[in-house]
Amino acid sequence: YAGKQQSTILQLIGRHLLKCYLSGEPTDGIDVSELRDALSQPNAELHQLAKLIYKSDGISIAYAELLNKADRPILKEVRRNTAKGERVYIQFIYERFLEYILSQAFIEMHSSPQPGHFIDALKATEASVVWIGALRNALIDTCISADNFDIFIQLHNNWGDDYNVMSLLNDFIGALISENYENQLFRLLKLLISGSQTDNALIEQFNQVVKTIESNQADD
């Protein structure tokens, strides 16, 4: 039961933070004061999350475990100086987990994300490391689930001259290398080269990736 509640808590935090990013006000945390206020406001956006975190005698077991999990806690509460004075925020301990939660919220929001969704997301706010990482994860999950790279190819062909789009696509390829998606990587790069025979940069990139993979295999 607590595990299911924990999953819901993380999902709701992800939805809220994603909304902040898409509205041009990115943040990595939730103000505890706003969360407590939402507890008594049934129509407040954070009301459901507040109910899962706070109980009449303190905080829920599910939330407490997310804060104090012995092997690897996921959340933490930190004090910050803001324009409203010192506030306590709930945030993820690891940025990589924040990226993952944002990516899952993005996929949930769009069901089957299309190129335009990624473009709109990149235009919505500054292309920070976390935001690019979240969109990269969403793009990888979308492509792997569909077992094709149509969205990647469309982004490359239609928006390849955009710096932020190329940052996303390069990060995508880098992740395929680091996570050992070798078969998918070769498929993708061959598609890119076959569609851009005169693009020497892509051919050079392909050759470099092959060398990197061969080097990693030799090290193993």
N, C-alpha and C positions, 0 to 999 in steps of 0.2 A: 504493500500500500504506500509506504513512504517513498519507495523507488518510483512509483507512478507519479506521485506528487512532485518529486524532484524533477522528473522529466518535464512536467507541465510548468513548473516554476521557470526552468531554463528556457522553455519554448516561449513563454510569455515575456520574459526579459528580452529574448531575441527579437520578438515582434516589435516591442517598444523601441529598442535601440535602432532597429532597421528603419522604423518610421522617422526617427530623429535624423538619421543619415539622409533619407530621401527627401526630407523637408529642408535640407541644407543646414541643419544644426547638429552635426555629429557629436556624439558623446559616448564615453565608454562606461558610464555608470548611471545609476538611478538615485535621485535624491531621496533619502529615507524620510525626510519631513513631508515631501509630496506623497510618498507611498502611504504614510500613516494617515494623512489627511484623506486619501482616497478610500481608506477603510470604512469611513462613515458616509461615503458618497456612492451609492449604488450605480449611478450613471457615469462615474469617473472612469477614464480609460484604464487606470491602474487598479481598479477596485478588485477584480478577480485575483490579480497577483497579490495584492495586500492581504486578502483573505487566506491565501495559502501560506503566507509568511508569518502573519501575526495572529496570536490567540489571546484570549482574555488573560491568561497567566504568563504571557511572554511570547516567544517565537515557537513556531511549529518544529516538530522533530525533523521533518524533511529538510527545512531550511537550515536548522542547526547542523545537520550532517553535511550539508553542502559547504558550510563555513568551517567545520572542524573535522572533516573526514580524516581519519588517522593516516591512511596511506597517501592520499593526494587530495587536499581540499580544492574546491573549484571556485568558490566565491570568497570575497573578503569585504569587510567594511573599512573604509578609509575616511579620514577627516580632510576636508579641503577648505581653503579660504576662498570664498566667492563674494560677489557683489552684495549678497544678502547676509554676509558674515560667515562664520565657520559652519560648515554643513558636513553631515556624514553621508557617504555614497556607497552603494552596493556595486561592486564591479568584479569582473573575472580576474583571477590571479594571473592567468596566462593569456597573452594576446592571441596565440594560435587557437585557443578555445573560443575566444571572442569571434575570431574570423569564421570558425566553423559554425557557431550559433547564428551569426548573421547570414551566412550562406544558406543554411537550412531554412531560415525565415524568408529569405529571398525566393527560394524555390517554392516554398509553401504559398507565398503570395501570388506567384504567377503560374503555379501548377506545372506549366511547361514553358520555361523562359525562352523568349525569342530575342534575336539580335537587338531589336529596338528597346527591349527592357534593360539590357546591359548598357546601351548608349545613354538612355535616360538616367540610369543610376550613376554613370560616370559624370554626367552633366550636373547632377543634383548637388554635389558637394565636392570638396577638395579630394583629389586622388591620393589619399594617405596610404601608407604601407598596409594598414589594417583593412582599409576599404578595398584596395586592389586585391589583397589576399582573400577577402571574403568573396568578391566577385569571381576570382580565379577558382576558388573551391566550388562555387555554384556552377561555373562553366564546365569544369571537369566532371562534376556529378551529372550534369545535364547531358554531356556528350557521351559519357560512359554508359549511362542508362539507355540512351537512344541507340547506342552502338554505331554512331556515326559522328562526323565532325562538321556537319552542315552549318551549324551556328558559328563555329570558329572560322570556317572558310568565308562565310558571308561577312563577318566582322572584318576579316583580313582584306577581302576584295573591295568592300564598300567604304570602310573607314580606316584603311591601313595607313593613311597619311596623318592620322590623329595620334598625337604623342601618348595620350592616356590609354587609347585603345591598344597601341603597340606595347605599352607597358604591361597591360593585362595579358596580351597574347604571349609575350615573351615570358612572363611569370608562369603562364599556363605550361609552356614547353619546359621551362625549368623544373616545374613540379613533376611533370611526367618523367623527367630524367631522375630526379632525386628519389621519387617513389617507385622507380623500376617498372614503369608502364612501357616497357620496351616495344612490344608488338604494336600498341596503340600509337606510340611515337613514330615508328617507322611508317605506319599507314598514313599518319597525318602529314609528315614531311614529304612523302611521295606525292600525296594529293596536291600539296602546295607547289611543288616543283613542276608537276605535270600541268598545272594551271598557269604557271608563270615561267615558261621555258627560258625567257630572256633575263630572268631575275637572278643575276649572279650572286647577290647577297644571300638569297635563300639556299642556293646550291652550296655556298660556302658554309652556311649555318648547318645544313644537313650533314656535310662532311665532318664538321667540328663535333656535332652530336655523336656521330658514329665513333669518332676517336675517343670521345669521353666515355661512352658505354664500353668500348673495348678496353679502355684503361681501367675502368672500374672492375670489369670481369677479371682482368689480369691480377689486380690487387687482391681479389677474393681467392 
